[in-house]
Amino acid sequence: MGHQALDQAKANAANNPDTHLINRGLDDDDLHGPFTVISLIANRTIASGIFTQPYNVVTGVGNPGASLVIWFVAGVIIHCITACWVELGLSVPRYRLFNGVDSISTPRSGGDKNYLEYIFNRPDFLMTCVFGITFIIFGNLAGNAIQLGVFMQSVVDPSCQDDCVQSGPVVGWAIGALTLCALFNVATRKLSIYLNNTFAVLKVSLVLIMIFVGLGYGSTHGDGCRQIVWENRGGARGAGDIVQALFYAMYPYTGYEQPFYVLAEVERPKTYFSKSVMYTMGAFIALYMLINTSYLCMNPYLGPTQDFTNNAAILFFYRLSSNSTKVNQEAVVQGVSFLLVLFIFGNLLAQTYTASRVKQEIAKEGILPHWMWFAESRDTLHARWSRRNQANANVDANADINANANANAARASAEQAPYAATLLHWVFEVFLVLVVGLSLPPNKAYNFLTYIYTFVIVGILGFLTVCGLLYLKIDAWWYPEPRALRPPPTTTQRRIGRGWNNKREWWPWLDPLPCVIAVLALGFLLFGAFAKPSNETSHDGLEWWVKPLVGWCCLLAGGAWWAGLEVWQWNGDFRLMIERFPFVNDAHHQGLGGDDDPVQLAEMIVITKKFASTTQPPLV
């Protein structure tokens, strides 16, 4: 459906404001190209994690050589998950064309929400609720915001680090940064993307500089590089320690999700997207291996009795300035801390941009009260200010007679932002900052929140996604014929398969090995998290079983929301009917031709109550 159908849909939405919502897509000039896709990953990936988690990893395994293996294994796991996401992201959802037979896949924003809904399409709304409630609560970077507050305290008082940092000021800085990011998100889209790309370049540049400086300096000043050996220096370690270390090492890689969350805004996704994402994540495996080698060269791990701060970046630059005076060393701590504050702010800015749009997609499924308010987009503050200035300029005696037409055209192409979804995102991340940040010391609160994010968002939701994809692959192997060539099933025959091989638009290298690795690895981590580590308390001071238990309880929260939704429909004797109509660029609407990939011009969402009716059939 293209421009003409979109005009008709806008008229229908205007006549049915309570049930119809039109969300306009981006103009061609505003779509994200390969550089922005790479920058979204880089800005989200390089933040607090790669500077603070090396301490948790190396002390967790107690072996400098094994810690590098942990970083490599974590990168491979994330790379396999990313391959699964690319395969699903470029292939679903699918929409039937007007002939009723052929279908087309048009990438949609929302990430694994779309994939879970497509794979597990029965019972209605179950996966929407499981994903939606989980992501609304934990799909944010409250932990990084707390770490930003910790670094700000180091800027204010460089002599105070780790345990002497007070929770109150840290929480205040964290909430202030999150509020500023939310305001940026609704104020201007273009500036947010520009800042994102700028932060990405600066972050990658800093990591490269630290790699070269660390390897060079560490090799020529002392024997730090020669201390990176396979030697147990932290006592006996078991499966529980390895699992915890893997979760901490996986967290800095989690930026792979970002471009999938806004996939409908990507230019020519089926042409450039897979290469941009897969090569970028492969490059980060190499970068993280090298930067951790650089850390260990500069400050070798000698055992648990070593005075080893949990900020690898500050320790890195502190070693470089070790021959300077105390004043200069404090200045180094202040400078590095302020730089990390800026980097984490860029990280929070990227997550606010993408996660708010995921929560907007959740609202479009009708599972939230006042769904239309959370699902709609409105002109950004910058667009409104620009339009008002333009209107004032046209108000004079010689104003052009086409001024109104120009104003309407400007309104139709103005950049938009999800105001209510941004507010929803802000409320829950501030809630986590207050509850966890005031209950635990700042560094332990950071460890708790980052572990929970990795366990829930990457672990549980990722496990459901890769298991579902493996099911589609097995189903395609079991039913190899295309759906159109199979005879209709009789009552004694098994159901017809899903025909995944005929629908997917991209195949990973060594398929299906990445999917199998992701399933086995995530399954081991999610259930291995209950294995008792060598220390009964983890880096956040809690019993080892508390965090995985909290993570698994998220599924219960989503299930409880779904049960409540079902009871509400049962009491009212109706079923919610969700229809989402994409309006795709006309080049592909005409027989799937044209040079560009299918990209949504807009989307119409229709949510109605159908009384005494059957449930809606799933997408193809």
NUTOR-156302 format. One line per 5 residues: number of its first residue (from 0); for each residue x negated, y negated, z of C-alpha. Coordinates in Angstrom, 2 decimals, decimal comma. Layout:
N
NUM	X:Y:Z  ...
END
This chain:
620
0	0,00:0,00:0,00  -1,50:-3,29:-1,06  -0,78:-7,03:-1,11  2,80:-6,90:-2,44  3,85:-4,29:0,11
5	2,16:-6,32:2,82  4,21:-9,41:1,95  7,40:-7,36:2,21  6,27:-5,88:5,52  5,65:-9,34:6,94
10	9,22:-10,27:6,11  10,51:-7,11:7,81  8,42:-7,82:10,90  9,77:-11,36:11,08  13,31:-9,97:11,07
15	12,53:-7,30:13,71  10,18:-8,94:16,21  10,98:-6,48:19,03  9,99:-3,31:17,17  7,70:-4,41:14,31
20	4,16:-5,78:14,64  1,78:-6,80:11,85  -1,93:-6,82:12,59  -3,91:-8,53:9,86  -7,31:-7,18:8,87
25	-10,44:-9,16:8,06  -11,22:-10,98:4,85  -13,84:-9,31:2,66  -16,46:-11,90:3,66  -15,95:-11,15:7,36
30	-16,33:-7,36:7,19  -19,35:-5,86:8,96  -22,19:-4,90:6,64  -24,92:-2,34:7,38  -27,05:-4,84:9,30
35	-24,20:-5,69:11,69  -23,40:-1,98:12,15  -27,03:-1,34:13,09  -27,05:-4,41:15,33  -23,91:-3,31:17,19
40	-25,70:-0,07:18,05  -29,00:-1,74:18,93  -27,49:-4,49:21,09  -25,39:-2,00:23,03  -28,17:0,62:23,29
45	-31,02:-1,58:24,53  -29,95:-3,10:27,82  -30,35:-2,08:31,43  -30,56:1,67:30,77  -33,92:1,93:29,06
50	-35,50:-0,30:31,71  -33,97:1,27:34,84  -33,11:4,89:34,03  -36,73:6,06:33,43  -37,18:5,93:37,20
55	-34,15:8,18:37,78  -35,29:10,63:35,10  -38,93:11,05:36,16  -38,14:11,23:39,87  -35,25:13,57:39,15
60	-37,40:16,19:37,42  -40,59:15,36:39,33  -42,71:16,06:36,26  -43,98:13,34:33,87  -44,30:15,72:30,92
65	-40,85:17,21:31,53  -39,33:13,72:31,75  -40,29:13,07:28,11  -38,68:16,37:27,13  -35,51:15,26:28,94
70	-35,44:12,03:26,91  -35,88:13,96:23,67  -33,17:16,51:24,51  -30,76:13,74:25,53  -31,41:11,97:22,21
75	-30,78:15,16:20,22  -27,49:15,77:22,06  -26,31:12,22:21,35  -27,44:12,52:17,72  -25,35:15,69:17,30
80	-22,33:13,98:18,89  -22,83:11,04:16,52  -22,82:13,40:13,52  -19,47:14,78:14,68  -18,08:11,27:15,04
85	-19,21:10,27:11,56  -17,55:13,33:10,04  -14,28:12,60:11,84  -14,43:8,82:11,53  -14,70:8,86:7,73
90	-12,00:11,51:7,34  -9,15:10,66:9,73  -6,52:9,39:10,03  -5,00:10,40:6,70  -1,97:8,88:4,99
95	0,22:10,27:2,26  0,47:8,37:-1,00  3,74:7,55:-2,72  3,74:10,81:-4,67  4,21:12,65:-1,37
100	1,44:15,16:-2,14  -1,94:13,42:-2,22  -3,38:11,80:0,86  -6,10:9,27:1,52  -8,31:8,75:4,54
105	-8,68:5,13:5,60  -11,02:4,51:8,55  -9,28:3,03:11,56  -10,69:1,35:14,66  -10,43:3,17:17,96
110	-13,19:5,78:17,86  -12,43:9,18:19,39  -8,87:8,15:20,20  -7,98:8,76:16,55  -9,91:12,02:16,39
115	-8,32:13,50:19,50  -4,82:12,50:18,34  -5,40:14,10:14,94  -6,83:17,37:16,28  -4,59:17,88:19,32
120	-1,30:16,59:17,89  0,93:18,61:20,23  2,48:17,80:22,61  3,27:14,25:21,58  1,40:11,48:23,42
125	-0,67:13,86:25,58  -4,05:13,05:24,06  -3,08:9,41:23,66  -2,45:9,22:27,40  -5,52:11,24:28,38
130	-7,81:9,11:26,26  -5,95:5,85:26,84  -5,80:5,87:30,62  -9,38:7,15:30,89  -10,75:4,51:28,54
135	-8,74:1,68:30,04  -10,23:2,43:33,47  -13,80:3,45:32,62  -14,37:2,18:29,07  -16,45:-0,78:30,23
140	-19,95:-1,62:31,45  -19,25:-2,61:35,03  -22,50:-0,90:36,02  -24,53:-3,04:33,65  -22,82:-6,14:34,99
145	-23,95:-5,20:38,51  -27,48:-4,68:37,24  -27,34:-8,14:35,67  -26,53:-9,49:39,11  -29,50:-7,62:40,58
150	-31,84:-9,15:38,01  -30,40:-12,61:38,65  -31,25:-12,19:42,30  -34,82:-11,40:41,23  -34,82:-14,63:39,25
155	-33,67:-16,56:42,30  -35,97:-14,74:44,74  -38,68:-12,65:43,00  -39,97:-11,32:46,32  -36,66:-9,56:46,96
160	-36,14:-6,40:44,93  -34,32:-3,09:45,31  -33,01:-2,55:48,87  -33,10:-6,16:50,09  -30,68:-7,38:47,39
165	-27,30:-8,40:48,87  -24,05:-7,14:47,34  -22,07:-10,41:47,53  -24,21:-12,55:45,21  -24,73:-9,61:42,84
170	-20,97:-9,09:42,48  -20,50:-12,83:41,94  -23,05:-12,92:39,13  -21,52:-9,79:37,60  -17,98:-11,18:37,55
175	-19,22:-14,49:36,16  -21,01:-12,74:33,28  -17,98:-10,56:32,49  -15,71:-13,60:32,50  -18,01:-15,48:30,14
180	-18,08:-12,50:27,75  -14,28:-12,33:27,77  -14,06:-16,04:26,98  -16,51:-15,61:24,10  -14,39:-12,77:22,75
185	-11,23:-14,88:22,49  -12,99:-18,13:21,59  -14,85:-17,16:18,44  -15,41:-13,95:16,55  -18,10:-15,13:14,15
190	-20,31:-16,58:16,88  -19,96:-13,36:18,88  -21,16:-11,32:15,90  -24,01:-13,77:15,26  -25,13:-13,54:18,89
195	-24,84:-9,76:18,75  -27,13:-9,57:15,71  -29,60:-12,02:17,23  -29,79:-10,09:20,50  -30,33:-6,86:18,55
200	-33,35:-8,27:16,71  -34,87:-9,66:19,92  -34,34:-6,42:21,83  -35,88:-4,18:19,18  -38,80:-6,60:18,90
205	-39,43:-6,49:22,65  -39,31:-2,68:22,75  -41,81:-2,46:19,87  -44,14:-4,96:21,57  -43,97:-3,01:24,84
210	-44,72:0,24:23,01  -47,86:-1,07:21,31  -49,08:-3,04:24,34  -48,38:-0,22:26,78  -50,07:2,49:24,73
215	-53,05:0,25:23,98  -53,52:-1,16:27,46  -52,82:2,11:29,23  -55,33:3,96:27,07  -58,13:1,48:27,75
220	-57,43:0,60:31,40  -57,50:3,65:33,61  -56,36:7,19:32,92  -52,60:6,62:32,93  -52,04:8,25:29,52
225	-54,01:11,31:30,60  -51,74:11,65:33,62  -48,79:12,55:31,35  -49,07:16,28:31,88  -46,72:19,17:32,57
230	-47,27:19,23:36,32  -44,74:19,39:39,10  -45,39:16,42:41,37  -42,03:16,09:43,08  -41,36:19,44:44,71
235	-39,11:22,25:43,51  -36,44:21,30:40,99  -33,36:23,24:39,86  -30,54:23,13:37,33  -28,72:20,40:39,28
240	-31,71:18,08:39,02  -32,04:18,69:35,27  -28,35:17,99:34,68  -28,50:14,71:36,61  -31,63:13,65:34,74
245	-29,98:14,44:31,40  -26,95:12,31:32,25  -29,19:9,40:33,24  -31,22:9,80:30,03  -28,11:10,01:27,84
250	-26,71:6,73:29,12  -29,17:4,43:27,25  -28,28:6,22:23,99  -24,53:5,57:24,26  -24,54:2,59:21,89
255	-23,70:4,99:19,05  -20,00:4,50:19,86  -19,80:0,79:19,07  -19,30:0,67:15,27  -16,73:3,50:15,47
260	-14,63:1,38:17,82  -14,26:-1,27:15,07  -14,50:0,99:12,01  -11,59:-0,74:10,26  -13,75:-3,89:10,17
265	-16,70:-2,23:8,39  -17,45:-3,01:4,76  -17,47:0,04:2,44  -17,63:2,54:5,30  -17,82:5,66:3,14
270	-20,81:4,26:1,25  -23,06:2,79:3,92  -21,73:3,72:7,32  -23,05:7,27:7,75  -26,61:6,34:6,76
275	-26,64:3,23:8,94  -25,46:5,09:12,04  -27,41:8,35:11,68  -30,74:6,72:10,78  -30,38:4,19:13,59
280	-29,74:6,83:16,23  -32,64:8,89:14,89  -34,88:5,84:15,17  -33,82:5,31:18,79  -34,90:8,84:19,71
285	-38,41:7,94:18,50  -38,34:4,50:20,17  -37,24:5,87:23,53  -39,84:8,64:23,48  -42,55:6,06:22,76
290	-41,38:3,46:25,28  -41,23:6,08:28,06  -44,72:7,25:27,12  -45,80:3,61:27,31  -44,25:3,25:30,79
295	-46,09:6,33:32,05  -49,38:5,15:30,53  -49,07:1,85:32,34  -47,81:3,27:35,63  -48,33:7,03:35,91
300	-45,97:9,00:38,13  -47,96:10,60:40,95  -45,23:11,92:43,23  -42,35:10,95:45,56  -44,66:9,17:48,02
305	-45,69:6,69:45,33  -44,45:3,09:45,61  -42,51:3,25:42,35  -39,92:0,53:41,71  -36,79:1,47:39,78
310	-37,34:-1,28:37,19  -39,79:0,00:34,61  -39,95:-3,31:32,70  -40,92:-5,35:35,76  -43,46:-2,71:36,75
315	-44,82:-2,76:33,19  -45,46:-6,51:33,09  -46,52:-6,53:36,73  -49,35:-4,16:35,78  -50,39:-6,46:32,91
320	-50,68:-9,36:35,34  -52,26:-7,30:38,14  -55,44:-9,41:38,09  -53,51:-12,67:38,47  -52,60:-14,54:41,66
325	-49,45:-13,82:43,66  -47,76:-16,92:42,30  -48,32:-15,77:38,74  -47,05:-12,31:39,53  -43,87:-13,75:41,00
330	-43,50:-15,86:37,88  -43,81:-12,66:35,82  -41,04:-11,03:37,87  -38,83:-14,08:37,38  -39,52:-14,27:33,66
335	-38,96:-10,58:32,97  -35,82:-10,53:35,13  -34,36:-13,52:33,29  -35,12:-11,86:29,95  -33,33:-8,71:31,09
340	-30,38:-10,81:32,24  -30,05:-12,18:28,71  -30,37:-8,70:27,23  -27,68:-7,27:29,48  -25,44:-10,23:28,70
345	-25,76:-9,39:25,01  -24,93:-5,80:25,87  -21,80:-6,85:27,75  -20,82:-9,15:24,89  -20,97:-6,28:22,37
350	-18,99:-3,93:24,62  -16,33:-6,57:25,27  -15,93:-7,12:21,53  -15,50:-3,43:20,68  -13,80:-2,04:23,80
355	-11,08:-4,70:23,80  -10,16:-3,63:20,28  -9,99:0,02:21,36  -7,56:-0,96:24,12  -5,57:-2,83:21,52
360	-5,39:0,42:19,50  -4,22:2,27:22,62  -1,42:-0,25:23,09  -0,28:0,29:19,49  0,75:3,83:20,45
365	3,47:2,47:22,76  2,31:4,17:25,96  1,78:0,91:27,87  4,47:-1,41:29,27  4,90:-4,50:27,07
370	2,93:-2,70:24,35  3,41:-5,43:21,76  1,81:-8,05:23,98  -1,33:-5,93:24,40  -1,35:-4,79:20,74
375	-1,13:-8,12:18,98  -3,96:-10,38:17,85  -3,83:-14,16:17,88  -5,97:-16,85:16,32  -9,16:-17,46:18,26
380	-9,65:-20,72:20,14  -12,13:-21,86:17,51  -9,62:-21,17:14,70  -6,93:-23,14:16,51  -9,29:-26,05:17,14
385	-10,42:-26,08:13,49  -6,85:-25,98:12,22  -5,84:-28,85:14,50  -8,75:-30,97:13,27  -7,82:-30,19:9,69
390	-4,21:-31,14:10,35  -5,29:-34,44:11,92  -7,46:-35,18:8,90  -4,50:-34,69:6,57  -2,24:-37,06:8,50
395	-2,70:-40,29:6,58  -0,74:-42,19:4,00  -2,61:-40,65:1,10  -2,43:-37,03:2,33  -2,35:-34,52:-0,48
400	1,09:-33,02:-1,17  -0,54:-29,58:-0,90  -1,62:-30,20:2,70  1,04:-27,88:4,09  0,07:-25,15:1,63
405	-3,58:-25,55:2,57  -2,70:-25,34:6,24  -0,71:-22,15:5,69  -3,60:-20,63:3,75  -6,01:-21,52:6,53
410	-3,69:-19,95:9,09  -3,44:-16,77:7,03  -7,23:-16,36:6,91  -8,06:-17,59:10,43  -10,14:-15,29:12,63
415	-8,21:-13,51:15,35  -8,88:-11,81:18,67  -6,91:-9,48:20,98  -6,20:-11,84:23,90  -4,12:-9,49:26,07
420	-6,34:-6,47:25,39  -9,36:-8,57:26,39  -7,59:-9,48:29,63  -6,84:-5,79:30,25  -10,50:-4,94:29,66
425	-11,65:-7,72:32,00  -9,27:-6,76:34,81  -10,47:-3,18:35,07  -14,18:-3,91:34,78  -13,88:-6,58:37,48
430	-11,91:-4,09:39,58  -14,74:-1,54:39,31  -17,35:-4,19:40,10  -15,47:-5,22:43,25  -14,62:-1,72:44,49
435	-17,94:-0,01:43,76  -20,20:-3,06:44,00  -19,01:-3,94:47,50  -18,88:-0,33:48,72  -22,42:0,71:47,74
440	-25,76:-1,09:47,66  -26,24:-2,74:44,22  -28,79:-0,27:42,81  -26,76:2,70:43,99  -23,56:1,15:42,61
445	-25,29:0,83:39,24  -26,37:4,48:39,30  -22,85:5,60:40,24  -21,06:3,61:37,53  -23,50:4,50:34,75
450	-23,28:8,19:35,66  -19,47:8,06:35,67  -19,43:6,27:32,31  -21,67:8,90:30,75  -19,80:11,79:32,38
455	-16,32:10,59:31,44  -16,62:8,64:28,19  -19,48:10,57:26,59  -19,12:13,88:28,43  -15,44:14,72:28,88
460	-13,96:12,80:25,93  -16,93:13,76:23,77  -16,54:17,44:24,75  -12,86:17,41:23,78  -13,74:15,78:20,46
465	-16,56:18,12:19,44  -14,57:21,18:20,58  -11,69:19,99:18,44  -13,96:19,52:15,44  -15,41:23,00:15,94
470	-11,84:24,32:15,97  -11,16:22,59:12,65  -14,30:24,13:11,17  -13,41:27,64:12,39  -9,86:27,16:11,12
475	-11,21:26,11:7,70  -13,42:29,19:7,61  -10,47:31,42:8,57  -8,17:29,81:5,97  -10,55:28,91:3,11
480	-7,91:28,26:0,43  -6,59:24,76:-0,15  -3,15:24,22:1,34  -1,56:23,59:-2,07  -2,71:27,00:-3,40
485	-1,34:29,07:-0,53  2,08:30,73:-0,73  4,60:29,55:1,85  4,33:31,60:5,05  7,02:34,06:6,01
490	8,26:34,61:9,53  5,79:37,50:9,93  2,79:35,54:8,74  0,50:33,38:10,81  0,68:29,63:10,40
495	-1,12:27,86:7,55  -4,47:26,36:8,57  -5,41:22,69:8,77  -7,54:22,72:5,59  -10,37:20,65:7,06
500	-12,86:21,40:4,31  -10,51:19,82:1,78  -10,04:16,67:3,83  -13,39:15,72:5,28  -15,31:13,01:3,47
505	-18,79:13,65:4,91  -20,87:16,68:5,86  -23,76:16,54:8,35  -27,08:18,12:7,58  -27,21:21,81:8,70
510	-23,45:21,83:9,22  -21,99:23,21:11,53  -25,13:23,29:13,73  -24,76:19,71:15,14  -21,21:20,48:16,25
515	-22,23:23,76:17,88  -25,15:22,10:19,70  -22,89:19,30:20,95  -20,27:21,77:22,25  -22,83:23,94:24,07
520	-24,79:21,01:25,49  -21,79:19,05:26,77  -20,19:22,19:28,17  -23,38:22,97:30,09  -23,67:19,41:31,41
525	-20,04:19,00:32,46  -19,89:22,22:34,45  -23,57:22,26:35,42  -23,01:18,91:37,15  -21,59:20,86:40,10
530	-24,90:22,70:40,57  -26,56:21,62:43,79  -29,74:19,56:43,20  -32,86:19,79:45,34  -31,62:16,81:47,36
535	-28,01:17,07:48,51  -27,54:13,37:47,90  -28,16:11,78:44,53  -29,73:8,45:43,58  -26,58:6,63:44,63
540	-26,48:8,13:48,12  -23,35:10,27:47,51  -22,95:14,02:47,69  -23,88:15,62:44,37  -20,35:16,90:43,67
545	-18,55:13,56:44,15  -19,30:12,04:40,73  -18,34:15,03:38,56  -15,20:15,50:40,65  -14,24:11,85:40,07
550	-14,90:12,33:36,36  -12,71:15,39:36,00  -9,93:13,68:37,96  -9,62:11,21:35,09  -7,98:13,97:33,06
555	-5,41:14,34:35,83  -4,72:10,61:35,73  -4,08:10,76:31,98  -1,94:13,87:32,40  0,08:12,20:35,16
560	0,71:9,16:32,93  1,86:11,48:30,12  4,20:13,32:32,52  5,69:10,02:33,62  6,18:8,99:29,99
565	7,95:12,28:29,26  10,23:11,88:32,29  11,09:8,33:31,20  12,07:9,57:27,73  14,00:12,52:29,15
570	15,99:10,33:31,51  16,89:7,99:28,68  17,69:10,85:26,28  15,42:9,43:23,57  12,03:9,93:21,97
575	9,55:7,18:21,20  8,93:7,05:17,46  5,57:5,57:16,45  4,95:4,69:12,82  1,76:3,02:11,64
580	1,63:1,85:8,04  -1,78:0,78:6,68  -2,01:-1,67:3,81  -5,07:-0,63:1,83  -6,95:-2,66:-0,78
585	-5,26:-2,29:-4,17  -8,31:-0,87:-5,99  -7,88:2,40:-4,18  -4,14:2,28:-4,12  -4,12:2,68:-7,89
590	-5,10:6,34:-8,11  -7,96:5,99:-5,60  -10,01:4,10:-8,13  -12,16:1,02:-7,86  -15,68:0,41:-6,68
595	-14,97:-0,28:-3,01  -14,11:2,13:-0,22  -10,58:2,03:1,22  -10,34:-0,73:3,82  -7,22:-1,87:5,64
600	-5,86:-5,24:4,62  -3,46:-5,03:7,56  -1,37:-2,58:9,53  2,29:-2,55:10,49  3,25:-0,80:13,71
605	6,87:0,17:14,26  7,90:1,59:17,64  11,52:2,54:18,14  13,60:4,75:20,41  15,33:7,60:18,62
610	18,13:9,03:20,70  18,84:12,78:20,71  16,24:13,33:17,99  13,33:15,66:17,33  9,81:14,46:17,81
615	7,89:12,83:15,02  5,79:15,13:12,78  2,02:14,71:13,07  -0,20:12,99:10,54  -1,42:15,13:7,69
END
